[in-house]
């Protein structure tokens, strides 16, 4: 009889853990706070270590561009989407884009301020757990290229 008491709490913990599993490892990236420490010549591995995550989208919900693109270092390129050897790191409110040379060293870095429909991963998880419809992307944001 004592063992049956623990079945319900254990089941609840397992269900919540399964729902939050997609967020494991991406809640605590440092894209928003560490992007200004990036320097020319860094490798992808060094950039990933500094930002706390690999290239990709690590924020809650869809990302929308808020403002223009700003140059951190290197030469400005008019059409960022046409550049080879580029990677993007998306945080909660920042998108960092780097271009690498053939040796895998950073030569250009840009950043954008972005907006998201959710304030945190917990906000997104709560909406999913409670089966609420997803929030739309804010009207002034457009999809990141």
N, C-alpha and C positions, 0 to 999 in steps of 0.2 A: 504494500500500500504506500509506503514512503517513497518508493521509486516512481510511482505514477504521478506524484506531485510535480516532479521535475520535467515531465514530458512536455507540458504546455509552454513553460518558459524557454526550454531548450528549442522547441519548434519555432517560437517567435524569434529568438535570436538567430537561428539558422535562416529563416525567411528574410529577415532584415539584412543579414550579411549577404545573401544571394542577390538581393535587390541593389545593394551598394557595391557589389563586386566590380562593375564596370568603372567605378570611380577610384579604385585602388591605385595608388601611386601617382595620381594626377592632381590631387587636391592641394598639394603643397609645393607647386613649382614656384620658381622665383623669376619668371619672365618679366613681370611688372616692376620688380624692384632692382634687378641686376643687369638689365639690358645696357645701361650706360657704362658698365665696366668692360664691355667687349672692345677688343683691340684688333688692328690688322695683323694678319699672320696666324691667328688662332685656328686650330683644327676643329672639325665638327665635334669631336669627342671633348675638347676643351670647352667649346661653347655649350654643349649639352651639360657638362659638369657644372659650369658656372650658372646656367639657367635652371638647373635642377630637373631637367627632363629632355627628352629627345625632340627632334622636329615633329611638328604636328599641332593639333588643336587640343589644348589642355584646360580649357575653360568650360563653364557650364552653358550649354545651349549653343545656338548658332551665333557666329560672330558677324557683326556689321561694321563697316568702316565709318568712323565718326569724322575724322579730319583728314587732311592731306598727308602725303608721305614726307618724312623728314630724314635727312641724311645724317648718319652717325659718323661714318668715315668712308673714304674712297671717292670715286667720281660719280656724279649724278647721272642716272640713265632715265630717259623719257618714258620708256615702256618696260617696266620691271617684269612683266609677264613673258617677255620674249627672251629673257636671259637664261642661258644654260647654267647648270651647276649651282642652283639656288635652293635654299631651304627656308622654311618659315616656322617660327615658334609662336603660338597663340597663347596668351595668358588670359587673365580676367579682363583687363582693360588695355592691354598692349599687344601688338603684333610686331615681332622682330623678324626682318628678312635679311638673310646674308647670301652673298654670292662668293663662291669658292673658285680658286684657280685649279689648274690640272693637278697640282700637288696636294690639293685638299686644304689650302690655306685661305682664310677669309680675306677678301680684297675690297668688298663693298658691304656696307650695312645700312639698312634703313629701318625706321620704325613708324608705326601708325597707332593712333589712339583708336580703340574699337569700343563698341557697345554690345551688350548682351541682354537678353530678356530676363536672365536670372542673376541674382546678386551673389550666389555662391552655389557650390555643388550640393550643399545641404538643402537649399531652396529648391533646386531641380529634383533632388531625391524625394523630398517631401511631396512635391506635386505628383511624382510618379507613384509613390506609395499610396497616396490618397485618391488615385485615379482621376485627377483633375486634368482638363485639357491643357496642352502645352501653351505657353505664352507666346504671342507673336513677337517677331523681331521689332524693335522700336521703329517707328515710321520714318525717322530721319536717317536710319542706317541702310546701307545697301550691302549685298553679299560681298565678302572678300574674294578677290580674284583667285 
